[in-house]
Amino acid sequence: MKFRQLGSSGLRVSDVGFGTWGLGGTAYGEVDDQVSEATLMAAVERGVNFYDTSDMYGDGHSEELLGKVFHGIRDQLVLATKGGNLPHTGLHMPQDFSVPYLTRALEGSLRRLRTDVVDLYQLHSPVVSELEQHEDVISLLQRWVQEGKIRAYGISVRSPQDGLTAIERYGFPVVQVNFNMMDQRALDSGLLDLAAKKQVGLIARTPLVFGYLTGTLTGEEKMPSTDHRRNWPADQRKRWATSSNLFDFLCQPDRTSVQAALRFCLDHEAISTVIPGMMTPEQVAENTQASEISSLTAAERAEIQTIYQTHEFYDSSAKQRGQQ
């Protein structure tokens, strides 16, 4: 496993991290906690030290799992969580970024994680243009750092444009953003360049497009009620699934489609860590290998760019239709 600095935060993180949304049991179907615990320990054994969670993942269940499994090795790991989202279903996210609510949220996360300090605390997908209504939030985050409740703070943004605003207007030192072969807006918008210039840590989420870049989904799966992908219109799920075939040329005897997708993210030096979701020890073994394999070739990167520029992977009305 290789490691990178998370911007200027002072945190050193494995370049392949672990996104724990699925372990909460309300994102990708029900889970077996024993399997989840084995998966987390397999990740530790493979050198993963960065774990990204939220108080909304399974209404805190993901945090509780991390607290239980990692209690004895807490000092070896970098634990990141988020706050500000309220309980919800579907794609609409009610939120509260007031100081009283976030204060309670952090206390709850610390309790569930069984720790005295969160390494990275992130605002969970706020409407960045509305942060001016909560101008005391940045001061709150900075005070938590001074008080030793958190080691660093950041923001998980809805869009790369929000990421630019979060850095330029509010000075966030860590930004989490969507980035993958089907969604390169973070690159097109200049966010990666700005992050590198400002020494901002970038966390790449959805590197496998909710599993559709694994090449194992058809888009016609019957999702359980606890799978968030049901919220997306059927035609959008089908589009993601069929589009993954465009990247089959990246598969090699010693490199799977999953590893190629993760490698694509890691080959951009501005990315500090990529956080695929992993549900089994076998997925951990496959995902973490991406840290060790060779970079994609210049020809492969050029082909990926051509595919991205000549195809539409996302229907801009999909999220709105999914909320109806």
WOFENKA-V299762 format. One record per residue. N is the residue number from 1. PHI is phi as a letter, one per 20 degrees, with the letter a starting at -180 (NA if undefined). Layout:
N,PHI
N,PHI
//
This chain:
1,NA
2,d
3,c
4,c
5,f
6,e
7,l
8,d
9,f
10,n
11,e
12,d
13,c
14,f
15,f
16,d
17,e
18,c
19,e
20,d
21,g
22,f
23,f
24,f
25,n
26,c
27,c
28,c
29,n
30,f
31,c
32,d
33,f
34,f
35,f
36,f
37,f
38,f
39,f
40,f
41,f
42,f
43,f
44,f
45,f
46,e
47,n
48,f
49,d
50,d
51,c
52,d
53,c
54,a
55,f
56,e
57,f
58,m
59,l
60,n
61,f
62,f
63,f
64,f
65,f
66,f
67,f
68,f
69,f
70,d
71,g
72,e
73,c
74,g
75,f
76,e
77,c
78,d
79,d
80,d
81,c
82,c
83,b
84,p
85,e
86,d
87,g
88,a
89,c
90,n
91,e
92,f
93,d
94,f
95,b
96,b
97,d
98,f
99,f
100,g
101,f
102,f
103,f
104,f
105,f
106,f
107,g
108,f
109,f
110,g
111,f
112,f
113,f
114,l
115,b
116,e
117,b
118,e
119,f
120,b
121,d
122,d
123,f
124,e
125,l
126,f
127,f
128,g
129,f
130,e
131,f
132,f
133,f
134,c
135,f
136,e
137,f
138,f
139,f
140,f
141,f
142,f
143,f
144,f
145,f
146,f
147,e
148,n
149,f
150,c
151,e
152,b
153,c
154,a
155,b
156,e
157,d
158,f
159,b
160,g
161,f
162,f
163,f
164,f
165,f
166,f
167,e
168,f
169,e
170,d
171,m
172,f
173,e
174,c
175,c
176,d
177,b
178,f
179,a
180,a
181,f
182,e
183,c
184,d
185,f
186,f
187,e
188,f
189,f
190,n
191,f
192,f
193,f
194,f
195,f
196,f
197,f
198,e
199,l
200,e
201,f
202,d
203,d
204,e
205,d
206,l
207,f
208,d
209,l
210,l
211,n
212,f
213,e
214,f
215,m
216,d
217,d
218,d
219,n
220,d
221,f
222,e
223,e
224,f
225,f
226,e
227,d
228,f
229,f
230,f
231,f
232,e
233,g
234,g
235,f
236,f
237,f
238,f
239,f
240,f
241,f
242,f
243,f
244,f
245,f
246,f
247,d
248,f
249,f
250,e
251,f
252,c
253,g
254,d
255,b
256,e
257,f
258,f
259,f
260,f
261,f
262,f
263,f
264,g
265,f
266,f
267,f
268,e
269,f
270,f
271,f
272,e
273,b
274,d
275,c
276,f
277,f
278,c
279,d
280,b
281,g
282,f
283,f
284,g
285,f
286,f
287,f
288,f
289,f
290,f
291,f
292,d
293,f
294,f
295,f
296,f
297,f
298,f
299,f
300,f
301,f
302,f
303,f
304,g
305,f
306,f
307,f
308,f
309,f
310,d
311,c
312,d
313,e
314,c
315,e
316,f
317,e
318,f
319,f
320,f
321,f
322,f
323,e
324,f
//
